Amino acid sequence: MTNDKGLNFQSVNFLFLPHKEVPEGCHFSLKIMEIKNICCIGAGYVGGPTMSVIAQQCPHITVTIVDINEQRIAAWNDADLSRLPVYEPGLAEVVGEARGRNLFFSTDVDGAIAGADMVFISVNTPTKTYGKGKGMAADLKYIELCARQIAAASTSDKIIVEKSTLPVRTAEALKSILHNTGNGVNFHILSNPEFLAEGTAIADLHSPDRVLIGGENDGAVRALVDIYASWVPRERILTTNLWSSELSKLTANAFLAQRVSSINAISELCERTGANVEEVARAIGTDSRIGPRFLKASVGFGGSCFQKDILNLVYIARSYGLEEVAHYWEQVITMNDHQKQRFADNIVQTMYNTVSGKKIAFLGWAFKKDTNDTRESAAIHVADALLSEEAHIAVYDPKVSAEQVYADLDYLGTRSPGENRRLVTVVEDPYDAAGRAHAIAVLTEWDEFTTYDWIRIKDGMMKPAFVFDGRKLLTGNRLAELGFTYYAIGE
């Protein structure tokens, strides 16, 4: 289409809101917004990989990722790409291609904001641990701090992109702060939630199922659409209003987590009835109305998003008086917590109702394979339950550091840091972890675990040698033939 100034526009489906819904200070325009400089606030698991791929695919745009954590920025700038603070297959190659060309990592937050045409907000939004909404609502203090810093540092009009996972209508708070600065700068706010799966984030970014962009200003939406269109087919770029985009992220994670909790609920029934959960999952997964994805029974889901987003959804529903809706989604979390607890309980009961003083080797600490992210990992909560029974735990994970393991346990506050270090040992060799162990618990589905010399492992363990497979990763029949006492979820 062509506007009255003769500028050519490619047809894109935009949502135009009635004039009365336009917030004060937010101006509609069909002006093309050329983006030359992007700033991303937050160099974590979302901001780092996402911005690195944008820089790789858009060499004409300068991308600067900023963070106040000097140690993290130093790690992103490390000449040794194997030492990046985020582990994702393929990420090192992407950073190596773009860093120093048009991808930069810096602690100069104000400078990067001032020079940017578009600012992505990709900071943490943890669940509140205090006050109203404690344990459920998202803590938006970092979002507000970002908004105030953007307002203070900006001297030119900017597009602000919500990349963090946020409650629906968070954009209202951003607008209120940004549009009342009194400095004459116009801000156009977009929602662009991430749908990455850790462990496959780079592949997801290179070929996403969809890119979702919510906004009210057509020029701002078009500017972000054009960035992604550099490598993403336009039919995969969806545009909505702000509120639909914000809610879609929470809803997507809630639906995926619901499937995991559903199959885990069936896994417990399978154990009691003699059915096999893998066979049940295969049978229902071939139904085209259901499909096979996210039907793998396990010790429970983890990660930074599923639990946090569902709790946020529950809180939002309750805040609108929708108790039945809130209760429905809360059961997904209840089932997930139950799955982790019963896995730990089964270890204790199987090992003659006591694990006091017994060594249990944990294979895996990350919440899933191919990432070093441990947030809400099932391993943390299983370990906590076993430590309360005075078990001694030896942890091996190929990508998680000892410092992170102890930090995760200390954060729970169940026992003192000294007690955690007395009862937990983190090792760099899986055979050391299993040596003289009474049992092995598989908590992360790392592929390398299937390649180990399990005869050697068994020979070095106390007898009987127990294996508790929380990811249904190993071949139970083979381990039984080798002399292990093997237990798996859903069998």
N, C-alpha and C positions, 0 to 999 in steps of 0.2 A: 504494500500500500504506500501511498505518498501523502505527506502532510502539506499544509499550505505554504511551506517554505521550500518545497521541492525535494525534501530529503526522502530517500528511499528506505522503507522499512520492510523487513521480512515478516510474513504473517505469523504471529504467535498468539496463542489463546491467553489473554490477560483478563483479570477480573477487575471490573470498575465498580467501586462502591458509590452509593448515592452521596451527593455533596454534603449532606448533613452529617455523614459518618466520618468525614475527613477531620482529623484532629487539628486544632489550631497550630499553625506553624508548619504543617505538612502540606507541601504544594504539589499538585498534579502537573505533570508536564510530559510531552512527548519528545523532549530533548534527549538526544542520544548522549549518554554519559560515557565518555571514553575513559577506560581504566588503564592507567599506566603503572600505578604503585599500589600494592596491597600490603596492609599490615595485619598480622594475626596476633592477638593477645592470648598467650597460652601455648607453651611448647610441649604439651603432653601427648597422650595416646591418640587424640583426635587432631589437634592442631598441627603437630609435626608431620605425620604422614600425609594429611590432606593438602597442606600447603606445599609440601615437597612435590607432590604429583601435579598440582596446579602450576608450579614453577617449571617442572619438567615439560609439561604439555603446552605451556604458554611462554615461550622464551622472550616474547616482547613485553612481558609484564615483570616488574621487579617485585619480588615477594620477600617481606621481612617478617620473621617470626620473633616475637619478643616475649620475655619472661623475666620476672624479678629474681628468679632463682639462678644465681650466677653459676652454680655448679652444673645445673642442667644445661644452660646455654654453652658452657665450656665443653660439655660432653657432645652436644650437637656439632660443635666446631672442631672436635678432635680429629686429627689427621688419620687416626686409625678408625675406619668406619665400623669395625666390629665392636667398638665401644660406644656406639650411639645409645642414648638413654632408653630408647624404645626399641624392642626387638620385634621385627616383622619380616617375614621372608620377602626379599626383593627391595626392602626399604633402603638398605645401604647403597645399592646400585643407583636408585633414584636420586638420593642425596648426593652421591658422588658425581652424577651427571650435572646437576643444577647448582650445587653449592659453589659460591664464588663467581658464578656467571650471572644469575638473576635470583638466586636464593641465598638469603642471609639470616643469621641468627644473632640476636643482640639483646642486651639488657637496657638499651636506651628506649624505653617505652614511649616517652613523650615525643622524642624526635621522630620515631617511626609513625606515630599517630599523626603528627603535624604534616608529614610529607605524603600521607596516604590519600588516595581517592576513595578507597574502600577499606573498611576495618572489620575484620572477623573477630567475634568474641568467642573464645574457645577455652574458657576457664572452668574450674571444677564447680559443680553444683551439688554438693553432698546432701544427704538427708540431715535435717536439723537435729541437733543433740541437746537442744535447750528450748525453753519457752513454748509458745503456742505452736502446735503442730509437731512437737518433739517426736522423733522416731518415724515420721511419715512425710511431712512437708519438705520441699526442697529449700535448702538454705541459699538465698539469693544475695548474700552480702558481697560475694566476689563480683557478681554481675553489676550490682549497684556501684561498687568501687570502680569498675571498668567504665561504666557510663559517666561517672563524675570525672574520671581522668581524661576520657575522650573529650568531654565538654570543655575541660580546662585547657587542653593542649591543642584544640582545633582552631584554625584561623581561616579555613576554607570549607565549603560544602562537602559532605561526605555521605557515603552509603554505609550503614551499619548493618552487619549480618550476624544474626544469632546462630551460632554454630553449636553452642553448648545445648545439652538437653534441658529444656525449660518447661515450666508449667504453662498451660494455655493462658493467654492474655498477659504474659510477662512483658510483651512489647509495650503495653500501656505504661508500665513503670519506666521503661527506657525512654519513651516519648516524653513523659512528664519531666524527667531530669534533663534530657538533651534539648528540649524545645523551650526551656525556661532559663537558659544560660544568659540571655540578654546580650550576646556578642554578635548577633546578626548572622550566625552560621546556620545553614539549613541541614538537617539530618533526615535521611530517608531510611527507614528500618525495614529489613527483610528477615524472614525466617528461612534458614537453609539447614534443616536437621541432618545429622549424619546417620547412615544406616550401615555402617561398617561392621563386619564381623572380625574381631581380633583373631589374628592368625592367617587371615586371608584379606587383610585390609588393602594391600596394594593392588591385588587382583580386583577387589571390589571397586576401588577407585578408578582403575583403568577401564573397567567394563561394568559399570553399575547397572542394577536392575532398573533404577530410576533415580533421578535427581529431583528433589522437591524444593520448590522455591515459593514462599508465601510473601505477599507484599501488596501495598496499596498504590504505590507510585509506579506507573507503567515504565517510565524511563529507567528507574533503578532496577526493576525486575529484568528488563531487557538487558541491562549491562551485565548482570550476573548470568543470565541465560547465555549470552554471547561468550562468556569465559568458558563455561562448561561445554558449549557447542564446539569448542576447538577440538574436542576429541569424543564427546558423547553425542550419539544420534539425537536429533531434536525431538523425536517421538518419545524418547525416554526422559525428557525434561518436562516435569509437570509443574504447573503454576496454579496456586490457590490463593485464598485470602490468608492473612497472618494467622488467624486463630485455627483454621483447619490444619495449617502446616505444623504449628506447635503441638496440637493434639494428636496429629498423625504419628509423630515419633513415639509418644507414650503408648499409643494404641498398638503400634507395630510390636514393640517390645513386650507388651502385656500378652498379645496373642501368641507370640513365640514361646514365652515362658509358660503360658497356660498349657501348651502342647507337651512341654517337658514334664510339668507336674502331673498332667493327665496320664502319661505313659508310666510315670513313676508310681502313681497310685495303683495302676494295674499290675506293676511289677510285684508289689507286695501281695496282691491277690494271687498272682501266679505262684509265688513261693509256697502259699498255703494249699493250693489246689492241685499242684503238679503240672500246671501249664508252664510253657516257656515264653517269656515276654518277647524274645526276639521273633519267635514264630507268630505270636499275636500281632506284633508290630508289622511284620511282613504281610500278614493277611489283610490287615486294615489299610496298610499303606498302598496296596495295589488298587484300592478304590480311588478312582479319579477325583471324587469329591473330597477326599481326605489328603492323599499324597503321602510320600514316605519321609518327608523332611521333619526333623525335630521329633522323631519318635524313637530315639535311642535311650533306653533306660539307663540311669546312672545314679551316682551318689548325690546328685543334685546340681542345679545350675549355679553359676557364680558370675563374676564380672561386675563392671561398674554400673551397668545399666538396668538389667532385668529387675532386681529387687528394688532398687531406688525408684525406678520409673513406675512400678506397680504401686508402691507405697504412696508415691506422689499422686497417682490416679485415684487411689482410695481416699486420700486427703481432700482432693478436689471434689470428688463425689459427695463426701460428707459435708463439705463446706456449702454445698448447694442443697443439702438435706436429702440426698439420694442414698439412703441407708442400704437399700437392697443392692444397688449397684456397687457400693463400697464393700459390702459383705461378700459379694460374688468374687470380686477380684482379690480380696484379702485371703481367700482360701488358697489361691495359687501360692502365696508365700507360706502359708501354714503347711501345705503339703511339702514344699521344698525343705523347710526346716525339719519336718518330721522325717524326711528321707535321710538327711544327714545324721540325725540323732539315732535312728534305728540302725544305720550302718555301723556306728560306733558301738551301740548296744549289742549288736550281733557279734562283733569282735570279742567283747567282754564275755558274753554268754558262751560262745564257742570255746573260748580258752579257759574253760572250767570256772567261769564266773569270777575270775580275777586276772588282772593284768599288772598288778602292783609289782614293781621291780622288773617286769619283763620288757625286753627290748622289742620294739615294733618298728620296722623299716618302712618309711613312707617313700614310695616312688612317685614323685611329682608334688609340686606345691602350687604352681600356677593354676589359674582357674580353668584353663584349657591348653591344649598343645599349641606350639608355634607362637607363643607370646610369653613375655616375662611379667605380665600383669597378674597380680595376686588378689586384687580387690574382690571381696566376698567369695573367695575360693572356698570350696567345700573342705579342702584340706585343713584350713584354719580351724573350722568348727569341729571337725572330727578329732583333730589333735587336741583341741581344748577339752573335749569330753573325755578323751583317754588320759590326758594329763591329770584331770580331776580324780582319776582312778590310780594315780601314781605310776602310770606307765612311763617307760623311758623311750623316747622317739628319736630315731636317726633319719634325717631328711636328706634326700638327694633329688635335685631338679637341675636339668642341664642349663637353665637360663636364669634361675632365681638365686640371688645372693643370700648369704647367711644373714647379713644385716637386714634384709627385707623380711626374712622368716621371723627373726626375733622382733622386728618392729610390728609385724602383724599380730603376734601373740601378745606383746606388751600393750598394744592398743585396746585389746579386749578388757584389760584390767582385772582378769580373773585371779591372777596371782602376781607376785612381784617379778620384776625383770630378772632378779637373781634366781628365783625358782624356775623360771622359763629356761634359763641357761643351764641350770643344774639338770633338768629333765630332758632337754632337747639338744641334740648334736646335729650340726649341718655338715655334710661331707661332700667331697667333690668326686667320689667314685661310688657307683652303685653297689659294687661288690663289698666295699667297706660298710655301706649302709646295712647290707644283708648279713654281714658276718656276725655270727653268734646271736642272730635275731630269732625270736620265737615266732614271729609272723611278719609277713609283708602285706602292706595295704597299697593298692594301686589307686592313686587319687587324681592323676592327670594322664590323658591318653597319648603321651609322647610315643611316637613310632619306634624309637630306639629300644623301648622296653621289650618289644617283641623279638628283638635280635640278640638278647643276652644269652649267655651260656647258663641255662637254668639247672643243668646238672651240677655245675660248679657252685651255683647259688645254694642249691639244696644241701650239698655236702658241707657247706660252711655254716648252715643254720642249726639251731637247736631242734630236737625232734619231739613230737611230730612237727613238721614244717608246714605252717599255715600260710595260705595266700588268700587274701580278701580282695577281689577284683571289683573296685567301685566304678570302673568304666567299661566292663565287659570287653576288655582289650585282648586278653590272653586266651589261648586255646585250652579250655579246662580239661578236656580229655587227655591231652598230651601231658599236662602238668600232673594229672592224677596217675598216669602211667609212670611218671618219673618218681612218684612217691610223695607228692605234695597232697595235703588236705586242702582242697580248693573250694572256695565259695564265691559266687557271683550274684549280682543283683538280678532278681527276676527268675531265678532257677531253683 
